């Protein structure tokens, strides 16, 4: 599943839905650092996603799953 979402996100890096899904899969695999890194990179690539990404990052750091 991770490979599928990574492929989608590479084909359209500005698609925030793809980035969220990549982060969610990383999180499901227990890879919090990778999930946060994906969200941080997505926020840099699309500044309008910055606030939403920060909410997700805060949730990850608090031990919650992504919506």
Backbone as CSV, one residue per row, in Angstrom:
resi,resn,N_x,N_y,N_z,CA_x,CA_y,CA_z,C_x,C_y,C_z
1,UNK,0.826,-1.194,0.000,0.000,0.000,0.000,0.871,1.259,0.000
2,UNK,1.954,1.207,0.761,2.846,2.364,0.805,3.400,2.675,-0.575
3,UNK,3.819,1.642,-1.291,4.373,1.855,-2.629,3.357,2.498,-3.573
4,UNK,2.108,2.112,-3.443,1.058,2.683,-4.295,0.911,4.177,-4.018
5,UNK,0.791,4.544,-2.731,0.621,5.959,-2.394,1.872,6.766,-2.707
6,UNK,3.045,6.170,-2.506,4.276,6.874,-2.878,4.308,7.145,-4.379
7,UNK,3.867,6.170,-5.166,3.823,6.337,-6.613,2.868,7.469,-6.992
8,UNK,1.690,7.475,-6.379,0.724,8.546,-6.641,1.305,9.901,-6.254
9,UNK,1.916,9.961,-5.065,2.428,11.245,-4.583,3.592,11.735,-5.434
10,UNK,4.392,10.829,-5.962,5.491,11.224,-6.848,4.966,11.734,-8.186
11,UNK,3.857,11.162,-8.641,3.291,11.593,-9.919,2.595,12.947,-9.812
12,UNK,2.148,13.300,-8.595,1.451,14.576,-8.383,1.779,15.084,-6.983
13,UNK,2.996,15.616,-6.790,3.434,16.010,-5.448,2.634,17.141,-4.807
14,UNK,1.866,17.857,-5.580,1.057,18.944,-5.009,-0.324,18.463,-4.559
15,UNK,-0.614,17.184,-4.765,-1.886,16.623,-4.337,-1.790,16.278,-2.854
16,UNK,-2.412,17.085,-2.030,-2.289,16.918,-0.590,-2.995,15.667,-0.084
17,UNK,-4.000,15.205,-0.781,-4.660,13.952,-0.395,-3.663,12.791,-0.477
18,UNK,-2.873,12.767,-1.527,-1.848,11.732,-1.664,-0.839,11.828,-0.531
19,UNK,-0.421,13.049,-0.205,0.566,13.239,0.856,0.005,12.793,2.206
20,UNK,-1.249,13.126,2.468,-1.877,12.685,3.718,-1.922,11.169,3.792
21,UNK,-2.246,10.530,2.663,-2.336,9.075,2.653,-0.974,8.418,2.855
22,UNK,0.065,8.987,2.263,1.419,8.462,2.492,1.742,8.571,3.984
23,UNK,1.469,9.722,4.573,1.732,9.916,6.001,0.922,8.937,6.848
24,UNK,-0.326,8.715,6.476,-1.181,7.789,7.227,-0.645,6.368,7.167
25,UNK,-0.149,5.949,6.023,0.406,4.594,5.901,1.679,4.488,6.740
26,UNK,2.547,5.493,6.653,3.747,5.480,7.498,3.354,5.370,8.965
27,UNK,2.361,6.138,9.368,1.918,6.112,10.751,1.383,4.729,11.133
28,UNK,0.616,4.123,10.241,0.082,2.785,10.494,1.203,1.754,10.633
29,UNK,2.322,2.019,9.976,3.485,1.128,10.063,4.359,1.447,11.279
30,UNK,3.939,2.429,12.064,4.695,2.810,13.247,5.876,3.715,12.959
31,UNK,5.888,4.330,11.786,6.994,5.188,11.369,6.586,6.652,11.496
32,UNK,6.549,7.127,12.738,6.105,8.492,13.005,7.019,9.534,12.365
33,UNK,8.332,9.332,12.460,9.264,10.311,11.888,9.028,10.494,10.396
34,UNK,8.831,9.375,9.691,8.593,9.438,8.257,7.276,10.135,7.945
35,UNK,6.244,9.857,8.736,4.941,10.494,8.540,5.062,12.005,8.710
36,UNK,5.758,12.419,9.747,5.943,13.848,9.986,6.756,14.477,8.863
37,UNK,7.797,13.794,8.408,8.634,14.328,7.326,7.819,14.539,6.054
38,UNK,6.933,13.604,5.738,6.082,13.742,4.551,5.189,14.976,4.685
39,UNK,4.606,15.150,5.850,3.720,16.298,6.064,4.488,17.612,6.026
40,UNK,5.677,17.636,6.590,6.488,18.852,6.550,6.879,19.206,5.123
41,UNK,7.261,18.208,4.348,7.626,18.447,2.947,6.406,18.913,2.148
42,UNK,5.265,18.311,2.410,4.036,18.713,1.714,3.694,20.169,2.031
43,UNK,3.893,20.575,3.270,3.617,21.962,3.659,4.567,22.932,2.970
44,UNK,5.832,22.518,2.788,6.776,23.374,2.068,6.403,23.479,0.591
45,UNK,5.940,22.372,0.017,5.582,22.355,-1.403,4.286,23.113,-1.676
46,UNK,3.411,23.144,-0.687,2.105,23.785,-0.857,1.796,24.573,0.413
47,UNK,2.211,25.837,0.465,2.038,26.636,1.677,0.595,26.714,2.194
48,UNK,-0.377,26.556,1.327,-1.770,26.590,1.792,-2.117,25.360,2.638
49,UNK,-1.270,24.342,2.605,-1.467,23.120,3.385,-0.767,23.201,4.747
50,UNK,-0.001,24.264,4.972,0.841,24.365,6.161,0.054,24.204,7.462
51,UNK,-1.039,24.929,7.613,-1.804,24.860,8.866,-2.389,23.471,9.087
52,UNK,-2.942,22.897,8.033,-3.515,21.550,8.135,-2.430,20.532,8.472
53,UNK,-1.288,20.642,7.817,-0.172,19.730,8.088,0.257,19.835,9.540
54,UNK,0.296,21.056,10.073,0.716,21.234,11.459,-0.263,20.578,12.425
55,UNK,-1.546,20.634,12.106,-2.551,19.952,12.935,-2.264,18.452,12.948
56,UNK,-2.017,17.875,11.783,-1.715,16.446,11.692,-0.434,16.102,12.447
57,UNK,0.584,16.930,12.287,1.860,16.691,12.982,1.637,16.721,14.495
58,UNK,0.884,17.680,14.967,0.582,17.753,16.408,-0.163,16.520,16.878
59,UNK,-1.095,16.025,16.063,-1.845,14.818,16.416,-0.923,13.605,16.483
60,UNK,-0.011,13.506,15.525,0.937,12.387,15.530,1.790,12.443,16.794
61,UNK,2.324,13.621,17.105,3.164,13.768,18.288,2.408,13.487,19.572
62,UNK,1.089,13.703,19.553,0.255,13.419,20.735,-0.190,11.965,20.787
63,UNK,0.217,11.180,19.788,-0.123,9.762,19.779,-1.445,9.422,19.135
64,UNK,-1.999,10.360,18.408,-3.281,10.119,17.744,-3.049,9.696,16.292
65,UNK,-4.081,9.107,15.707,-4.002,8.742,14.284,-4.521,9.885,13.437
66,UNK,-4.195,9.846,12.152,-4.676,10.873,11.233,-6.134,10.623,10.897
67,UNK,-6.900,11.710,10.717,-8.323,11.536,10.370,-8.486,10.984,8.964
